Amino acid sequence: MSRRTLGAAALLPFVKGASAQGTYPTRPVTLLVGFAPGGGTDIIARLLSSRLNEAFGQPVVVENRPGSSGTIAASAVLRARPDGYTLGIGSNSSNAIVPPLMRPSPFDPMKDQTAILHVGTVPLAVAVPANSRAKDLRDFIEMCKARPGGVNYATAGVGTQQHFAAELFARATGTQMTHVPYRGSGQALSDLIAGQVDVNFDTLPSVLSNIRAGTLRALAVTTPERVDWLPEVPTVAEAAVPGFEVVTWYLAFGPAGLPAPVVARWADALNAALSDPTMRAQVRDAGFIPGGGTSDAAAARVRADSERFGALARAVGIALD
């Protein structure tokens, strides 16, 4: 018997088992996150994992592997055996936008991954330390103009939505800011609160508790309309830059070739969790708009943002060598 035939034979028990959705999973599942604890990707992964533990009857263990704008963890997921036991929660940055900008590219977002489900969307908030002299977005723009290049903005990495949002904002307002990339939102947030950086355009779940506690001040949000969590905070579009819009969305994903029964099992479990009133309240309270839908719709999101922000990256001059 050839080596290829032996390999196929070895996979037969798994394929047969996977076709009966009730048999999967039979052991713990690792859910990789490409950013440090405290960021939006980590928050929604941990919210969902608690419900998935119950749905699957097996532990769903969140593991953080920060670095390279989330692509270290994403690449590890895509190199894993496509058996459903190593999956990930990623974002449009790590799973659609950044990989094509890297040289060499670590993976092809459309060919090398299986999009399972869109799990949530968040606005970004333009946040400054509580003691910043910028009391509103107009003040902040004037501060940037008075100190060209002297205002530092923090992000969770090069090529993230935070990076795009800040650079697009600078271009739209005719200002210059200096980028300070971190390995995740947690340390960036700590340095922002301490005043070591001047601003960030971070996901709302990452900064919401600090805004509510008064250690950060929200100057604007990046959605077309104001958000329920901060109704008094204007949008960037209404405060200074008409038409400005940048959001971050998150998805569950696995390697290419993930068996359809496993994809369906995860999509069903995630849709059930995201439609549960208690879970929806928890997700919304953390600053997310709950997701859901189909795997095909999630794949379409990956394609659309890869194309849209690839074009923006070329226009703005964002590249990763």
Summary of the structure (lengths in Angstrom):
residues: 321
radius of gyration: 20.3
end to end distance: 45.1
largest distance: 74.5
contacts: 1169
relative contact order: 0.19
helix: 47%
strand: 21%
